[in-house]
């Protein structure tokens, strides 16, 4: 059976990033997925990740070192996002947060203290797919923090506006 593909409007084209979070410790093995969307631009697509993608992954790796980018694709067609995410849904959804905090070196602290500086906290869903001991679910760390490099703070502020963290 053939089905005609319906294109999304160009302004709705996105890159879907899915990160598999995995804790392989003997204490309580679990795994699951978080995802976010990025707007496709001439500079950014599935083949051209940037430092924001790395910040997100590194923040998760700090807490869950066995994690990895599991899926990285352009979303161009109607229903493609829903159909793709269906394969990553799990038994239970947990609230998951990521906070971006600027890193300010000592020699810049006084200068920066006179300016407006922001942190950003976003909610995501953590689609849990496996868990050894359900009673320990309340002990899973569901908040990670990423440090924005000082020299990239202004660029980050522009980029983060085009990142969609879904909850």
C-alpha positions as semicolon CSV with decimal commas, in nm:
position;residue;x (nm);y (nm);z (nm)
1;X;0,000;0,000;0,000
2;X;0,133;0,342;-0,093
3;X;0,063;0,648;0,117
4;X;0,136;0,996;-0,005
5;X;0,365;1,188;0,229
6;X;0,232;1,520;0,350
7;X;0,505;1,777;0,407
8;X;0,502;2,004;0,709
9;X;0,527;2,377;0,640
10;X;0,894;2,471;0,612
11;X;0,875;2,677;0,934
12;X;0,774;2,359;1,119
13;X;1,072;2,149;1,009
14;X;1,263;2,029;1,315
15;X;1,546;1,805;1,426
16;X;1,438;1,546;1,682
17;X;1,702;1,450;1,937
18;X;1,636;1,150;2,161
19;X;1,880;1,070;2,439
20;X;1,878;0,729;2,603
21;X;1,938;0,767;2,975
22;X;2,076;0,458;3,135
23;X;2,198;0,378;3,484
24;X;2,380;0,049;3,469
25;X;2,463;0,040;3,839
26;X;2,393;-0,273;4,039
27;X;2,190;-0,064;4,282
28;X;1,896;-0,009;4,049
29;X;1,935;-0,058;3,678
30;X;1,696;0,157;3,474
31;X;1,675;0,311;3,131
32;X;1,452;0,548;2,942
33;X;1,446;0,839;2,698
34;X;1,421;1,217;2,693
35;X;1,379;1,419;2,378
36;X;1,385;1,772;2,244
37;X;1,333;1,946;1,912
38;X;1,548;2,201;1,734
39;X;1,449;2,426;1,446
40;X;1,620;2,338;1,118
41;X;1,825;2,626;0,976
42;X;2,094;2,648;0,709
43;X;2,348;2,614;0,992
44;X;2,166;2,350;1,197
45;X;2,026;2,011;1,091
46;X;2,062;1,645;1,183
47;X;2,411;1,636;1,030
48;X;2,533;1,953;1,205
49;X;2,491;1,935;1,585
50;X;2,622;2,229;1,788
51;X;2,750;2,308;2,134
52;X;2,397;2,323;2,281
53;X;2,341;1,959;2,187
54;X;2,673;1,877;2,352
55;X;2,581;2,075;2,665
56;X;2,259;1,877;2,702
57;X;2,425;1,541;2,648
58;X;2,719;1,624;2,878
59;X;2,484;1,734;3,159
60;X;2,308;1,398;3,138
61;X;2,637;1,206;3,110
62;X;2,761;1,369;3,430
63;X;2,483;1,197;3,622
64;X;2,424;0,895;3,398
65;X;2,757;0,805;3,228
66;X;2,611;0,524;3,015
67;X;2,373;0,758;2,832
68;X;2,397;0,838;2,463
69;X;2,222;1,008;2,173
70;X;1,991;0,737;2,049
71;X;1,810;0,916;1,768
72;X;1,888;1,226;1,564
73;X;1,665;1,293;1,262
74;X;1,504;1,571;1,066
75;X;1,125;1,583;1,109
76;X;0,975;1,701;0,779
77;X;0,642;1,518;0,740
78;X;0,305;1,524;0,911
79;X;0,273;1,256;1,182
80;X;0,646;1,177;1,160
81;X;0,713;1,313;1,510
82;X;0,425;1,124;1,673
83;X;0,509;0,801;1,489
84;X;0,878;0,828;1,577
85;X;0,823;0,905;1,946
86;X;0,587;0,611;1,980
87;X;0,883;0,373;1,966
88;X;1,047;0,548;2,263
89;X;0,749;0,556;2,500
90;X;0,769;0,341;2,806
91;X;0,594;0,216;3,114
92;X;0,591;0,536;3,311
93;X;0,672;0,898;3,248
94;X;0,876;1,086;3,507
95;X;0,930;1,458;3,532
96;X;1,283;1,547;3,426
97;X;1,447;1,890;3,435
98;X;1,754;2,044;3,284
99;X;1,892;2,376;3,405
100;X;2,140;2,583;3,208
101;X;2,363;2,804;3,421
102;X;2,631;3,037;3,284
103;X;2,986;2,959;3,384
104;X;3,151;3,284;3,493
105;X;3,527;3,277;3,547
106;X;3,666;3,456;3,849
107;X;3,828;3,735;3,646
108;X;3,489;3,818;3,489
109;X;3,268;3,799;3,798
110;X;3,278;4,167;3,893
111;X;3,209;4,283;3,537
112;X;2,924;4,035;3,487
113;X;2,768;4,113;3,827
114;X;2,660;4,449;3,685
115;X;2,471;4,286;3,394
116;X;2,157;4,080;3,363
117;X;2,240;3,710;3,353
118;X;1,987;3,429;3,321
119;X;1,951;3,064;3,402
120;X;1,708;2,851;3,208
121;X;1,520;2,551;3,345
122;X;1,319;2,327;3,115
123;X;1,089;2,036;3,183
124;X;1,111;1,718;2,980
125;X;0,942;1,382;3,001
126;X;1,155;1,087;3,095
127;X;0,998;0,786;2,924
128;X;1,113;0,500;3,142
129;X;1,143;0,169;2,965
130;X;1,290;-0,053;3,234
131;X;1,353;-0,051;3,608
132;X;1,482;-0,330;3,830
133;X;1,321;-0,217;4,157
134;X;1,005;-0,005;4,127
135;X;1,027;0,098;4,494
136;X;1,350;0,283;4,416
137;X;1,196;0,499;4,143
138;X;1,170;0,791;4,386
139;X;1,551;0,793;4,419
140;X;1,624;0,846;4,049
141;X;1,792;1,180;3,990
142;X;1,563;1,368;3,753
143;X;1,737;1,706;3,742
144;X;2,063;1,777;3,561
145;X;2,257;2,099;3,517
146;X;2,461;2,226;3,224
147;X;2,718;2,504;3,241
148;X;2,710;2,748;2,952
149;X;3,069;2,838;2,855
150;X;3,140;3,204;2,927
151;X;3,240;3,285;2,571
152;X;2,914;3,135;2,439
153;X;2,658;3,291;2,674
154;X;2,518;3,540;2,421
155;X;2,509;3,281;2,141
156;X;2,339;3,036;2,377
157;X;2,071;3,292;2,462
158;X;1,985;3,318;2,091
159;X;1,992;2,943;2,023
160;X;1,790;2,831;2,325
161;X;1,487;3,022;2,195
162;X;1,464;2,767;1,911
163;X;1,486;2,456;2,129
164;X;1,161;2,287;2,227
165;X;1,171;2,079;2,539
166;X;0,851;1,880;2,547
167;X;0,665;1,784;2,854
